[in-house]
């Protein structure tokens, strides 16, 4: 079978990774798929490369899953400064980030940080 070629694959890969990082549910699903791949015989190094993480991160997810089951793959509370935006402001930011920066009047076509 002929290998499929995706036009702008590098840009699409970055955009998909950014979309995964926006949502706790997406990050959880991302970790589930990583665990599934390791359990299917794919090495931690290969999974890490495919998913854009370090092998250490994939091993950490696997360790958390082995210790706590599915609950171990959910995000844990992170230390640091508390969120200052209220729910409506966070929703507005989330809605805006799901659009192209170009649609909001910026010169760029992808969010970069």
N, C-alpha and C positions, 0 to 999 in steps of 0.2 A: 504494500500500500504506500502511496506517495505521502511524504511528510507535508503536513499543513504548514503554511507560512502565515504568520500573523503580522500584518502591517503595523508598524509602531509598537511592537511587542514590549520594548523596554518602558515606554511611556504608559502603556496599558497596565503593565505589571506594577509600576509605582502607584498608579491611580487605584488599582484594586487593593493593594496593601494599605493605602491611606483609608479607603472605605472600610476595610476590616477593622482598623484601629479606632474608628469613630464610635463603634457600638460595643458595649459589653457582651451582648449576645453574639455578635460576629466574632469577637475574640475567643469566646467560649467554643463556638463551632469550629473555628480555625484550629484550636488546640485539640478538639475531638478528632478532626481529620488527621492531624499529625500523629496522634496516638494510634488511630486506625492503620495508618501507613506503617508505623513501626511494628505493630502487631501482625501486619501482613508480610513482614520480612524485609522492608526497606530500612536501610541503616539510618541511624540518627544523623549522620553526616549528610546523607542524601536528602533526608526530610528537611534538615536545616537549610540546605542550599535551595531546595524547591520553595520553601516557605519564607525565605528571607530572614532567617534567624541563625543564631550560633548553635552548634551542636550542643553546647552546654545548656542553652535554653530548652531545647527539645528534651534533653535528659532530665532537666528539672521538672518539666511538665509530666514526663513519664513517672518520675519519682512521686510527685504530688498525687497523680492518679492512682498509683499503687498504694499509697498511704491512706488517701481519703476518698477514693472512688471519683465519681463524677463531680462531686462538690469540690474536689481539689483542683478542678480546671477552671472554676469561676475566679474572677478577679478578687483579690483581697484588698482591703482598705490600705491605701498608701499613705505614708507619712508626708507631712508637708503642710503648706499653707492651705487653709480651707477655701472652698469655692466661694467667690464673691458675687457671682451672677445668680439671679433668681431663676426660677423654672422657665418663665417666659423668655428671658434673655438667652438662656441656654438653648431653648427650642429655636429661637431666631438664628443664633449662630449655627446650630446644626443644619437648619434648612438652607442657610446661605452656603455652608461648606459642601453641601451636596450638589450645588450648582457649579458651573464653570465660573472662574473668576472673571472671565471675559463678559459673561452675562450681567455681572454686577458692576461693570465699568472699569475693571482693571485690564491692563495690557496683556497680562499672562493668560495662558489657557489652562494651566494646572496650578493648584495650590502648592507652595513649596515651603511652608513652615509658618 
